[in-house]
Amino acid sequence: MLAKQQKSLVLLVLMSIKVRWMQLLKKNENKENIKKIQWVDGILKVQIDFTRENCMKLKYLILISLLSLSTVGIVSCTKQVSVSSISSQSQESDAEKNYDEGQKYLLGEEVTQDYVKAFKLIKEAADAGLPIAQNNLGAIYMNSLGVKQDKEKAFYWLEKSANQNFAEAQYNLGIMYDQGFYVQKDHEKALELFKKSADQNFAAAQFNLANAYLHGNGIAKDEKKALELYEKSADQNFAKAQYNLADIYLDGSDEVPQDEKAAFELYKKAAEQNLPEAQYNLGLMYERGLNANARYWYSKSLENGISQAEEALKRLNE
């Protein structure tokens, strides 16, 4: 077995907004777009202690204030509008229009970035009952985007969205309960919300719930259920789920036989998404096979903050 006890602090990805901003950066590498990526990366900074000889495992998820924003095109507005809260088709269209325009100002798409205008338009859409706008307004309040941080208002809007069965809001609200942001910590309530979100196939929620099942953290331990959730999340290309699933395949378990080939493929998928832990482990697997690719992946992991990769590169030069 390669697994040894380790300390890890894992921050979930602000997935949709970072992907979108990366796309914008490729189109227009200006200071504003670079600043956006740096802002997200500051939240996503991972600090993990590693041992020299062991592959690294993301055993437990410690959730921080990562309230992700749904960008235009990621979630269909028309499918998420609550019929009870929108009294007419014209109101629904107005709400969606305000939301779409607000997102443009939020991201600086086709217009000059303006958080104040973004807030105004998204709030109008949220007031009209659009759940995606309510979720994003909660995230704006939580992340101080153009407004002073207000956890109470963040909770208020996320709860409104979650009550309309909006998966990302259920996940975000789960984070607030898990960490005690504005409300008293309630891990049981957090898991309940993660489950609702995971049932709607939201990858980050599936990953969180899988971790809980794997370790019996606030819920009955169930490795089979954990594996199912990891697989669902990994199938959506969620890098951390691919990484944890690779770990399980690498060691084998009561539920799955050891399968280094499957582990390798999953590490590779996660590594290609720039997950530094996966890059390091992939380098280690290549090194064992005396493959030249070991140097490449060790170098990538070193670039992304895995200091142990420097020692691994020295080993290859010996």
PyMOL commands that set and color helices and strands:
alter all, ss='L'
color gray80, all
select helices_A, chain A and resi 15-27+31-44+77-80+89-107+115-127+131-143+151-162+167-179+187-199+203-215+223-235+239-251+260-271+276-288+293-303+308-317
alter helices_A, ss='H'
color red, helices_A
select strands_A, chain A and resi 8-9+47-48
alter strands_A, ss='S'
color yellow, strands_A
deselect
rebuild
show_as cartoon
